[in-house]
Amino acid sequence: MKTISYLYVLVFLTSCLGDVENYRNNLQSDIEIYIIKEGQLTIHDSDFDLNSLQPESQPWVKSSEIELYDWSSHTFYLKKPVDKGKYSGRHFVVVSGDERLFAGIFFPMYMSSFPQLPSIIPEDDLFSPKDVILFGQFGHQFPTEQLKSDKFKKALFDAGLLSNGINVDLKQLKSKGENAVEYTFEVTNCDTETLYIPDPDKMGDSRFHYITNGVWFFTGNTYCYSNLSDHTSFENFSESWFYKLKPGQKMTRTVEQSGFSCALSGKVNCRFSFPGAKIKTGEWKKPDGRVWIGNFYVEKEMVINYRNP
């Protein structure tokens, strides 16, 4: 029976991981991040020759200081804290061995525009702890071709840093009257270790909507979202709010959200961002796994079914 269970999980994880097996390579390559020397670029520069840039002599983050890279949230988990704040407005380059993979920018929150490169928010501990490098998503209006490239993924795999994280799917939408919906989502652990994720059943819908905007819709040319601040704020994420999602396991939850001003029926283009927990430096590693950090964005054509409140 144990053999059958093991084979089931192995097959499931293989399908969940997708192309990862294509990146097998006997050679190892280091992934490092270098800061670009000042005076070469301005904060708005995005079109330049990557190989002509002059980086600092020492890496900002060494390969030996990286624990893993979560592909589902595009996040580096580090073995020690790093200072992001002092590099606000500066560019960086991600390197694999002698090859430069892509450049990015430390893009401060006060900017009124969107970054045109992969970005790191320099305000430490605002969206991620100091021992995590989360590539910012700025309302999902950010360039992804560099982060999602096969070359980057292969380099991570060759360096032994690639982790697959989670997959999130919207399963069902139900109307609950004129201005409320129930949405059902499913989170799958595509990784090889236990992942700690926020559980709305444990923390409550109002706290869950403090760390995510829930669902929003496009119906034709109409943008529909909740204009009700229906959330409960908190300073610290309680350990009791986590769901410990084991490899291959799924968590399915139904959450209610109100405050919509549009008609909630029929076919819609639905958007949802599943959130990671808000934690402090030194808290992501757990004895039996890790805290999943970041956001997983879902966009899906769905039908809102009517249900009496």
N, C-alpha and C positions, 0 to 999 in steps of 0.2 A: 504493500500500500504506500509506503514511504517513497518507493521508487517511482510509482505512478504519479504521486504528488509532485515530486521533484521534476519529472519530465514535463508535467503540465506547466509548472512555473517557468521552466526553461524555454518551452515553446512560446509561452505568453510574452516573456521578456524579449525574446528574439524578435517577435512581431512588433513589439512596442518600440524597440530600439532602432528599427529601420535600417539605415545604411551603415551603422557603426561597424559591422563586421567587415565592410569593404575597406576600412582604414587600417587593417592589420599590417604591421611593418616590424621587422626585426630590429630596426634602428631606432634609437631614442634621440629626440631633439629637445633642447631647452626652450621654454617659453619665457620671455622676459619683457618688461615694459621700461622704456627709456623716456625721460623728459627731453623735449626738444629745446636746444639752447635759445635764450631770449634774443630778440632782435630780428628773427628771420620771418616771422609770421605775425599777423594781427588776429584778434579773436574771431573775426568773420571770414578769414581765409579758409577755403575748402578745396580749391583747385590748384594743386601744386605737384611737383615731381617728388614723390615719396623718397626716392633714393638720393636726392640732392640735399635733404635736410641734415643738419648736424646735431646729433643728440649729445647729451651730457656723457662724460666718460664712464660713469658708473650707472648701472640700472636703478631705476626707482623701485622696482619690484624684481627680485631675483627668482629664478625658477625654483630654487630650494625653499623659497618662502611661500610658495603657492601650494595649497592643499589639493584643490580641485577647481574645475570650471563647470558650472551647471549650465548645460546647453538650453534647458527650457526657459530659464530666466536671464541668460547671458550675464552670469555673475561669477567673478573670481572669489573663492573662499581662501583666506590667507591664514598662515600660521602665526602671524603677529600683526599688530596694528601698523598702519601707514598714515602719513600726514597728507591729506588731500587739499586742505584749505589754502595752503601757501602757494599752490600752483594755479589758482583761479585765473582763467583766461589763457593759460599756457596750453600748448599742444603736447601730445605724447605719441609714441609709436610702439606697437606690439611687434615683437621680433621672435622668430623661430630660428635658432642657430644663427646663421649669417643672413637670413632672408627677412626682409621687412614685410610684414603681412598687411598692416593697415595703420593709419594714423587716426587720432581722435583728439578731443578737446575737453579740458576742464571747464564746463559751461555753467556759470553761476546762475542762481535762481532769479536774480533781479533783471536779467536780460528779457526784453519784450519779444524777441524773435526766437525761432526754433533753430537748434544747431543743425548744420548740414553734414556733420560727421558723427561717428559714434562718440558719445559724451559720457563724462563722469561728473556728477554733481559735486562740487568741491566743499559744500557746506557739510562738514563732518557730523555724523550721527543724526542728520535730519531725516534722511530716507534709508540710510544703511549705516551699520556700525563701522568703525575704523578698520576692522579686520575683514572687511568685505568690500569688493569693488563691483558695484552694480552699474551697468551701463544704463543711463537714464533713458526713459521712454517718452517723456514730455507729451502726454496725451496720445501716445502711439504715432506721433507725427515725426518719426525719426528714421534715418536711413538704416536699412537692415542688410543690404547686400554684402557689406564687409563682414558683419558679425555672423551671417549665415552662410558664408562661403565654404565650399568644400575644402579649400586649401587650409583655412583656419581650423576647421573641424579635424582634418587629418593631422595637422600639427599638434593639436591638443591630444589626440589619441596616441600619437607617437611619443609624446612626452609623458604619457600615463596620467593625464589630468582630466580627461573627458568623463563627465558624469551626465546622465541623461535627464535627471530630475523627474518632472511630472508631465502628464497630459491632462487637459481639461476640456470637457465637452458639455454644451448645453443640451439637455435632454427634453425639456418640456416647458411650455408657458401656459398659464391659466389666468384668465381674467377673474378678478374677485370684486365685481362691481364696476363703478364708473371710473375710478382713478387708482385702482390697486391691481397688482398681479402677484402670482406665485411663480417663481422660476426654479426649475430643478436642474442642478448641474452635477457632473460626475468627475472626480479627480482620480487619476490612475498613477500609481508609483511605477515609473519606467526605469527606476534605478536599482542598484544592487544593495542598498542599505535602507534602513528605516528613515522615513522623512516625517518631520513634525510639521503639520500644517494647521491653520486655523479651522476650527470646527464651529459653524454657526449654531449647531444644536447645543454646544457647551457654553459658548460665550453669549448667545442670544443674538437675534437679528439686528437689534439696534447697535450693539457693539461691532458686529460684523460690518455694518454699513458705515462705521467710522473709519474703517481701513479700506473700503471699496465703495464706489458709487453705485454698485449693484448693476442692474441692466439698463440699457437705453436702446432706443429704436430709431430706424428710419422707415417711414411709410411714404413711398413716393419721394417727394421733395421735402417732406415734413420731418423735422428732427424732434423726437419725443423723449423726454427725460423726466425724472422726478424732481420737482422743485421744492420738495419738503425736506427739511433738515431733520430727518427721522433717525438720529443716531445718538448713541451715548458715548461721550468721550472718556478716555482713560489715559493715565500716564504710563503704566507698566502692563505688559502683556502677561497675564497669569498663566502659570504652568498648566493649570487645570483646563485651559481653553484649547490645548493642542489635541489633535487626533494623531496617533502614531500609525502612520500608513506604511505597512510592510511592503517589501518588494513584490510587485505583481498584484497588490491589493487595490481595490477601488473604494472610494467613499462617495456615496450619493446623498445629497442634501436638497431639501426644498425650503426656500426662503421667501417670505412675503415682503413686498415693497409697495408703498403707497405714494401719493402726491403727484401722479401723472395728470397732465392737463389735456391729453389727446385721447382719441377713441382707441380703446384697447381691445381690438378684435381683428381677425383676418390675418393676412400674410404680412410679415414685417422682416426687415433686416435687423437682427438682434445683435447687440454688442455686450460683452461682459469681460471684466478684468478680475480674475481670481487673485487675491492678495496674499503675500507672505506675511508672517508675523513681524511686528515692530519690536526689535530686540536691541540690546546694548552690546558694546564691544565685549568679546569674550564669552558670549552666550550661545553662539551658533552650534558649537560642538556638544553632542550628547553622548552618554556612555554607550547607547545602542544605535546611534545614527547622528543625524544633524537636523537643524531647523532649515526648512526651505524658505529662501528669501527671494523677494522680487515680485513680479507680476506676470501672470499668464493671460494673454489677450485672446479672446474668442470672438469671432464674427461669423454669424450663421443665419441663413434664411429659415424662418420658422413660422408656424401658424399659432396665433393666440387662441386657445380654446376657451369658451365661455363657461364660467362656473358660478353658481349663485353664492353670494357671500354668506 
